[in-house]
């Protein structure tokens, strides 16, 4: 792990597929920080937990995902996808973050704050999440960052499912 006092410090987290279907664990140096469980027939929803916090991500229409915090299913944010991959996360407090994807065969996803700073990069093929700069210090306490980490993996899995459906439809047609 890098020295977190540096503004260019990084911290690497890893997604590990665990026992159940559609279940993933987010780890740091082998310790489990959170879980994501996909639910539903086409897996349009996920339930996540991160260090005592719990959310559900529910697809709403073709290009949106509502984010509810548990207990009580309190609305906290919405993800609005764009046609080029990625999209914007708008929190109930008006904070906004961009989720972008670059590359085709091995894309790298990034989460960017409203000041244009990259907070993390997610590489799906090796299941890593690299937190960058200030994000390395704040990922456990920041109100938005744990949710963004969990949401990014949900959206990556959802994008993979959508691409598989399109490929299957093209092959059948």
JOPE-V384175 format. One record per helix or strand. SS is the DSSP state (H for helix, E for strand). FROM is the first residue (numbers start at 1). TO is the last residue. Records with the same first field share a line. If there is no record, write none. Layout:
BEGIN
SS = FROM-TO + FROM-TO
END
This chain:
BEGIN
E = 10-17 + 23-28 + 31-39 + 45-50 + 53-59 + 64-70 + 74-81 + 87-91 + 96-102 + 108-112 + 118-123 + 128-132
H = 124-126 + 134-138 + 145-172
END
